[in-house]
């Protein structure tokens, strides 16, 4: 996606992947996940459930959370596609890959 210039879409999908991975962990703890796109909120919920979230605290979750809406809805008179480039999508994909990897490891036990 990055090579084709679909950076806003890459950022959105990265945010979605991270959110779904964290919500899978929430469900695995026996809790219904909140109706929220906030990765930080999901992380804090996992912390309260006793999961080790320290590796997640090192990631740029807040930036990825913002991308969930900023990549889908116009900001003023600019389309989302005009606001994101490789400097946004590359770290977003790296963060999402880390979140999914950590979630996978925790789910595997």
N, C-alpha and C positions, 0 to 999 in steps of 0.2 A: 504494500500500500504506500509506503513512504516514497519509493522510487517514482510512483505515478503522481505524487503530489496530493494525495488524499490525507493530509495531516490532521485535519479536524476529525475525520472519521476514525483515523487510527487512535487519536486521543480519546474519543468517545468510547470506542470498543475496549481500549485499555482500562478505562474507568469501570466499564461494565464487567469486565473479567475479574478485576480486583473485588468489586462489590459482590459478585456472585460467589467468589471463593470465600470471602469472609462470612457471607450469609450461610454458606454450606457448613462452616464451622459452628455458627450460632445454632443451626438446626441440630448438628451433631451433639451439642450440649443439652438438647432437649427443650430449647427455648424457641418460641416463634420469633423470627426476625422482625425488627421494626420496619415500618414503611418509611424508609429513609435511604437517601443516597450517600449519606455521610460515612465515609470510611473510618473517620476518627470515632464516631459514635459506635459503630460496629466493633471497633477495636476495644473501646472502653467496656462494652457489654461483654466481650470475650474475657477481658481482664477480670471483671466481676464474677465470671463463671469459673475462674481459676486457671485459665490457659495462660501460658507464658507468651505474652505479647511484646516482650522487649525487642525482638528483632523487627517487629512491625513499627515500633516507635522511631527506628532509625530511617524509615522510608519517608518519601515526600507524599504522604497520603492526602494532606490538605490540598496540594496542587492538583492531584488527580481527582479529588472530589469536586473541585471547581470546574474541571473539564467536563464533568458529567452534564452540566447544564449549558455552560458557555459554548460547547461545541455544537449544540442543537438549536439554540435560539439566538436570533440576531442581537447584537449589542449596539444600540443606536442605529446608525445607518450602514453598519458593516455586517456582511454575512459572515458566519463562523468560518467558512472556508478561507476567508481573507485574513483571519486573525491568527492562524496557526501554521507553523512551519516545522521543519525537521528539528529545530532547537526545542520544540515542544513535544513532538511525537516520539522522538528517540528516548528521552528520559521517562515519558509516560509508559512506553512499552517496557522499559527496563524495570520500572517500579511494579507494573502489573505482573510481569514475569516473576519477580521476587515474591509478591503477595501470593500468587497462585502456587509457587513452589513451597512456600512456608505452610500454606493451608494444606497442600497435598501431604507434606511430611507430618503435620499434626493429625490429619485424618488417618494416616497409615499407622499412627501410634508409635 
